[in-house]
Amino acid sequence: MAYSHTNSKGNTYWLHSKGRLFFFSKKPEDAIDLPENLEVFENSRTGLPMVRKKQ
């Protein structure tokens, strides 16, 4: 199942990848699962989801 994230503003974003680059898009086509070694956090200023290595 593809990973989706609904931010604090109510927008839903889907996780995508191009090689080692991970990014979020509002389009669910070709979305991927979240790899186990990554976590999602939300930029407090913009509300956009971002991916980083688990700490």
PATOR-695454 format. One line per field, with one value per residue: residue in one letter; chain; x, y, z of N, C-alpha, C, O in turn. Coordinates in pm, 1 decimal. Layout:
N
type = a	...
mol = A	...
n_c1 = X	...
n_c2 = Y	...
n_c3 = Z	...
ca_c1 = X	...
ca_c2 = Y	...
ca_c3 = Z	...
c_c1 = X	...
c_c2 = Y	...
c_c3 = Z	...
o_c1 = X	...
o_c2 = Y	...
o_c3 = Z	...
This chain:
55
type = m	a	y	s	h	t	n	s	k	g	n	t	y	w	l	h	s	k	g	r	l	f	f	f	s	k	k	p	e	d	a	i	d	l	p	e	n	l	e	v	f	e	n	s	r	t	g	l	p	m	v	r	k	k	q
mol = A	A	A	A	A	A	A	A	A	A	A	A	A	A	A	A	A	A	A	A	A	A	A	A	A	A	A	A	A	A	A	A	A	A	A	A	A	A	A	A	A	A	A	A	A	A	A	A	A	A	A	A	A	A	A
n_c1 = 83.5	57.5	226.2	68.4	26.2	-147.4	-149.2	-133.3	-295.8	-487.1	-436.4	-362.0	-76.7	129.6	385.3	671.9	941.6	1254.5	1503.3	1735.5	1616.1	1356.8	1023.0	721.3	395.2	83.3	-45.5	-162.8	-76.2	161.9	275.3	478.7	568.8	664.9	1002.9	1159.9	1374.2	1331.0	1164.3	876.2	827.2	677.1	709.1	704.9	651.8	561.8	395.9	444.5	512.6	809.9	1092.0	1319.3	1614.1	1562.1	1593.7
n_c2 = -117.9	218.7	501.9	764.7	1100.8	1317.2	1652.3	1918.9	2113.0	1980.7	1877.2	1608.9	1417.0	1211.7	965.6	951.7	834.0	885.8	709.9	753.8	975.8	1107.3	1225.3	1420.9	1425.0	1551.8	1376.0	1047.4	842.8	593.5	598.5	510.5	274.5	365.3	343.7	137.5	254.5	525.3	828.9	1041.0	1387.7	1703.3	2022.4	2292.2	2555.8	2569.7	2348.3	2135.5	1790.5	1604.9	1386.7	1195.7	1024.3	780.4	877.8
n_c3 = 0.0	-83.8	61.3	229.3	345.4	549.9	602.8	853.3	750.3	614.6	362.2	140.7	73.8	-136.1	-127.8	-334.4	-548.2	-707.3	-789.0	-538.4	-440.0	-255.6	-255.1	-206.6	-349.0	-475.1	-634.1	-656.9	-828.7	-904.2	-648.9	-361.8	-96.9	237.3	312.3	564.7	704.0	705.2	812.1	841.2	862.2	937.8	795.3	1001.1	934.6	664.2	634.9	470.4	405.0	482.6	429.6	624.3	751.9	1006.9	1343.3
ca_c1 = 0.0	136.1	224.9	10.9	36.1	-236.9	-83.5	-217.0	-388.5	-587.0	-396.3	-303.4	38.6	170.5	530.7	726.9	1086.4	1333.7	1631.3	1748.9	1545.3	1218.4	947.8	577.2	314.8	-60.2	-95.6	-138.0	-24.5	299.8	324.9	552.0	563.9	770.8	1106.6	1167.9	1478.4	1295.5	1049.2	815.9	797.6	610.2	769.2	610.6	620.0	488.2	302.7	479.2	578.7	947.2	1143.7	1456.0	1651.7	1515.8	1693.6
ca_c2 = 0.0	340.7	586.3	898.4	1182.9	1432.1	1751.4	1992.7	2196.6	1892.8	1832.6	1474.7	1403.4	1074.0	951.7	905.4	822.4	878.3	662.6	777.0	1099.6	1086.8	1350.2	1407.5	1483.1	1539.2	1273.2	913.4	748.7	546.8	623.8	396.9	255.8	431.8	249.1	122.0	337.0	666.4	878.8	1160.0	1497.7	1813.4	2153.3	2367.8	2683.9	2553.7	2237.0	2031.5	1673.0	1579.5	1255.3	1192.9	897.8	768.8	922.5
ca_c3 = 0.0	-96.3	180.6	215.5	465.9	551.9	687.9	947.3	673.5	555.2	228.5	137.9	-13.7	-159.4	-136.7	-461.2	-547.3	-830.6	-738.4	-394.5	-408.2	-213.0	-255.7	-192.8	-454.9	-452.0	-725.0	-600.2	-927.5	-886.9	-513.3	-305.5	47.8	312.3	355.9	710.4	764.8	691.1	885.0	782.6	952.8	869.7	812.5	1083.4	872.4	538.5	643.1	373.3	462.5	439.0	467.7	676.0	814.7	1145.9	1440.2
c_c1 = 88.4	120.0	163.8	19.2	-60.3	-180.0	-183.3	-317.5	-495.2	-555.5	-331.3	-192.9	78.7	320.9	570.2	878.0	1140.1	1473.6	1636.5	1680.1	1400.1	1149.4	799.9	507.5	168.1	-122.4	-63.0	-78.8	123.8	358.0	386.8	525.7	679.4	874.6	1121.6	1268.7	1449.2	1174.1	1002.0	794.0	741.0	682.7	668.3	568.8	531.1	382.8	333.3	547.1	717.8	991.8	1286.1	1485.5	1601.8	1629.8	1690.1
c_c2 = 124.8	428.2	722.4	969.1	1299.1	1532.6	1825.3	2083.5	2113.8	1845.8	1695.7	1469.7	1256.6	1069.5	890.6	899.2	821.4	839.2	678.2	905.5	1068.2	1222.1	1320.4	1481.5	1467.5	1433.1	1133.9	813.0	720.9	578.7	495.3	387.0	331.0	328.1	250.7	215.0	487.3	701.2	1008.6	1262.8	1612.1	1944.5	2241.1	2500.0	2668.4	2444.0	2125.6	1914.2	1655.2	1445.3	1270.9	1054.3	898.4	806.9	838.7
c_c3 = 0.0	27.5	147.8	350.3	451.3	651.5	775.1	877.9	602.5	414.3	236.9	33.4	-19.8	-181.2	-270.4	-450.4	-689.7	-786.5	-587.7	-349.9	-375.2	-209.4	-243.2	-305.4	-418.2	-541.5	-670.8	-700.0	-902.2	-750.0	-457.6	-155.2	112.0	353.7	507.4	776.1	755.6	775.6	819.9	892.6	870.5	899.8	885.1	1019.3	750.0	542.9	545.4	442.7	401.9	493.3	518.6	730.9	957.2	1238.9	1564.3
o_c1 = 184.0	14.4	202.8	19.3	-56.1	-164.5	-303.2	-414.7	-583.8	-639.1	-254.3	-211.7	64.3	377.8	511.7	936.5	1079.6	1553.9	1552.7	1686.0	1328.5	1207.9	756.9	553.5	132.4	-240.8	53.2	-34.7	202.0	480.2	352.0	468.7	780.7	840.1	1098.6	1251.5	1533.3	1091.7	1078.7	748.2	755.9	713.9	557.6	460.2	435.6	289.2	256.8	630.9	740.3	936.3	1364.5	1393.9	1598.6	1745.9	1767.7
o_c2 = 133.3	429.1	787.2	905.2	1371.6	1502.1	1797.7	2126.6	2169.4	1780.6	1668.7	1512.0	1184.2	1158.1	791.9	952.2	764.2	925.3	623.1	940.1	1009.8	1321.5	1207.4	1586.0	1380.0	1402.7	1105.2	706.1	813.6	585.4	385.2	477.5	357.0	232.7	353.4	251.4	568.5	615.3	1076.9	1229.7	1616.0	1974.0	2262.1	2550.5	2744.2	2445.9	2029.6	1935.2	1686.5	1395.6	1348.7	975.4	1002.9	772.7	862.3
o_c3 = 77.1	90.8	50.6	455.5	352.0	769.7	771.1	940.0	537.6	351.7	329.1	-80.7	78.7	-244.9	-315.0	-355.9	-780.4	-750.6	-516.3	-231.9	-456.6	-166.5	-266.5	-351.3	-339.2	-526.9	-641.8	-657.9	-881.3	-736.2	-500.4	-94.3	47.1	423.5	571.3	892.5	794.0	806.9	752.0	1002.0	748.4	1015.2	835.4	1047.9	732.6	463.0	536.6	530.4	285.0	591.3	464.2	754.1	1022.2	1216.0	1656.9
